[in-house]
Amino acid sequence: MNVAVVKYNAGNIYSVMNALRRLGVEPVLTDDPRLLTSADRVVFPGQGEARGAMEYLRQRGLDQVICSLHQPVLGICIGQQLLCKHSEEGDVDCLGIFDAEVKRFAPTRHEDKVPCMGWNKLVNVSSPLFEEGSYVYFVHSYYVPVCADTVAQSDYIVPYSAALHKGNFYTCQFHPEKSGSAGERILKNFLEL
């Protein structure tokens, strides 16, 4: 299977590539539109800052390439957020696959720390990619509110979208590559779509 990982100015790319290798896939890290459009699967991972990431994608025309993909695409962490319409982080317009606005967590109690960091449970799951009640690993200060495309939720300060799905685009706010056996199952499920 030909799996491409989107190369852009975001962190955490190599842990995703290593997780794919553990599943027997040798991914290609690329920003080449030809390799992205011809891949069987595309993974759009990352940790970073929305405005800088969108500037990088636009400068290289990757914004249009990503939006034009027809094969299964998996956005991870900031990859999920960048596939939404707009982000409060840097007040930037994003790719617009999902009609959702990315918000910053607003602590309401002293014990509410931002970023949200650690293991949390997936609930209200409505996608074969994810399993109800799975514990997965999150690190994020921004979130996608629950919306029409939400296929799994989690809760930190407020209920939010742990995962989204629309057409060939699947996303997770959490890091499957850091989520042990539950995350490995999710990546395997994505590869088997």
N, C-alpha and C positions, 0 to 999 in steps of 0.2 A: 504494500500500500504506500502511496506517495503522499506524505504529510508535510505541509509547509507551515513554518512558524514565522509570523510576521516580525521582521526586523525593524525596530524603530527605537527611539531614545527612551526606552523604559527598562526598568530593572526586572529581575526575577525570571529572565528568559531561560537561563541555563538549567534551572531546577525543573522547568516544564519539559525541556528537551530530554533531560535525564529520566524523568518519569515516563516519557514516551518510549525511550530506549528499553526501560525495564519491561515494557509490554511487547518488545520485539520489533519496534518500529525505529527506523533511522530517519529522523526528521531533517528537513533542510531549513536552515535559518536564512531568510531572504527578504529583500525589499524589491525584488525583480517582479514586475507585473506579470510577465509570461509564466514564471514558476508558480506564482500565487494562483493565477487563473487556471492553470493546468493540473494543479494538485487535486488529489482525491478528497482530502480534508485540509482545512486551514485552521490553525490555532492562533488566536489574537490575545496573547497574555500580557502581563506587565504589572509593574508597580511604578508609580510616578505621579506627575502633576498634569492635569487635564489640558491647560492652555499650551504648555510647551509641547506636549504630545501631539495636540491637534495642529500646531504650527509645523512640526516636523512632517506629519502625514500630508498636510496640504502642499508643502514645498516640494514634495516628491511625487505628488499625484496619487498617493496611496489612499487618500480619502475616497476618491472615485473608484479606484480598483476594489477596495474592500466592499463598498456598497454594490458593486456590480457582480460579486461572486454568486455562483449558483449552487456550488457544492456545500455540504455541511461546514459551518463555521462555528468555532467555540471561542467566545470572548471570556477572558478570565480577569477578575479584579478590575483594574482600570480599563481593560478591554470591554467589560460589560458597560461601564460608565460612558466610554467614548462612543458606544453604539447607540446611546440615547440622544435625545434632541438637543439638550443644553445641560451644562454643568455650572453649579455655583462656584466651583473651584476655578478661579480665574475668569469667571463670568464669560464662558466661551460656548459658542455653538459647536455641537459635535456632529456625528455622522447621521443621526436622525432615523436609524432603522426602527428604533422603539420610540413611540410618542410619549416620552417621559422626561422629567426634569430631575437631574441629580442634585441632591440636597446635602448640606453639611449637618452632621449630628449636632443637636443643640442640647447639652446636658441640662437636666432639670433637678438633679440632686447632686450632692457633694460626691457620692460614690460613682457617678457617671463619668467615666474617663474617655477622652477622645485622643487617639484613635481607639476604636473597638478592636480588641486584640485577644484572640484565644478561640477556644472551641465553642461551637454553638450548634443547636439542633435544627434540622430542616423539617418544616411542618407544612401542611396544606399542599402537599406535592401532587402535581398533576402532569407529570412527564415521565416517560419510561427511562430517561437518563438518570433520574434521581430516586432515592429510596426514602420513604417517610420515616422520620425519626433518626436518620443518620446524623452523626456528629461530624462536623467539618471545621476546618481552620480558617478564621477570618483575620485580616489586618486591614482596616480602612477607617477613614474619617468621614467619608461621603457615602451616601447610599441612594438607591433608587426606591422611591415610595412604591407601595403595592399598587399595581396598575393592571390593565386588561391583559398584558402579556406575561404577568407573573405566573411562574409554574412551580415555585417553591418559595416559602417565606422563612424568615428568621426574625428574632426580636432582640433589639438592643436599644433602649430608650423608647423606640417606637417599633411596631412591626414594619418590616421592609422586604424588598425583593431580594431573596438569596439567589434566585435564578429567573431568567426570562427565556421565552421562546417565541419566535415569529418566523414562519417559513423555514428557510434553511439556516437561520441564525439562532444559536443556543448560547446562553451565557451563564456564568456563575460569579457572584461577588466574592465568594470564598476561593481558597487555593486548593484545588483537588490534588495538585502535586505535593502538597504538604499535609494532606488529610488521611494518611495511612491507607488502610485497605478500602475504606469507603470512597476515598478519592480515586484510588486505582480503579475501582469498579466503574466510577463515573467516566473516567477517560476511556476505559475499555468499551463501555456502552456507546460513547461518542464514535469511537473508531468502527463500531459494528453497525451504526445506523444504516 
